[in-house]
Amino acid sequence: MRDVIIVTGGSRGIGAATCVRAAEAGYSVLVNYVSDTDAAADVVEQCRSVGADAAAIRGDVSDEASVVAMFDAAEVMGPLRVLVNNAGILHPQMRFDEMSVDRWRDVFEVNVIGAFLCAREAARRMSTVHGGRGGSIVNVSSAASYLGSPGEYVDYAATKAAIDTMTIGLGRELANEGVRVNAVRPGVVRTQIHASGGEPGRAERVATGVPMQRPGEPAEVAATILWLASDAASYVTATTVDCSGGR
């Protein structure tokens, strides 16, 4: 059986590109999604078109039972080798002093608690301490973690800073247990998430401040994720790689 990769938030953007890239690399792919069944099914078909085994599973990563069910489904497909913690949300752009507690709770539940839950379940299955045969966790952070997103998404930026710190701590904790933990920090990338923030064309606007003078593409971030997950990065752990065009 082929090694299995779980990609959370795999139905669109960076997640979808990562699923397809993983299928091309020979993984069996489990596509996690929360609402868009048609989009997830399309990603599954793209993976199958290159000869990979692929399936979609609906589940909210901030819900513990859903996360456990997702990992149980992965075990049916084969040995879990990689988790890509990609699921994340943001809310409309606004000043920090206009934000509500409900907004903060929502963003932190998905972006932080969700990533923590998934990483915990991956560690329980992949760590040699638990009888696993090792593997890789790749967290999708953001350049927002060091830019801060003032006037737009300070809360989102803070959640990604938490992911950066988790990557360091968990990477070092699992380093001698066969599990590498790394992160990628995309910069401004041309995905649908900008529409969630109320500005669908944000990538093009912000790209003027990127040294490479263009937005990134989901496939470029996916390539970085798959490198971190691969044996080519076998001596890399507790590390975050910027994929931001120099920004």
QUIJO-V927440 format. One record per helix or strand of 3 or more residues. SS is the DSSP state (H for helix, E for strand). FROM is the first residue (numbers start at 1). LEN is the number of residues. If there is no record, write none. Layout:
SS_FROM_LEN ; SS_FROM_LEN
This chain:
E_4_4 ; H_13_12 ; E_28_6 ; H_37_13 ; E_54_5 ; H_64_14 ; E_80_6 ; H_96_3 ; H_101_26 ; H_128_3 ; E_135_6 ; H_144_4 ; H_154_20 ; E_179_8 ; H_193_4 ; H_202_8 ; H_218_12 ; H_231_3 ; E_239_5
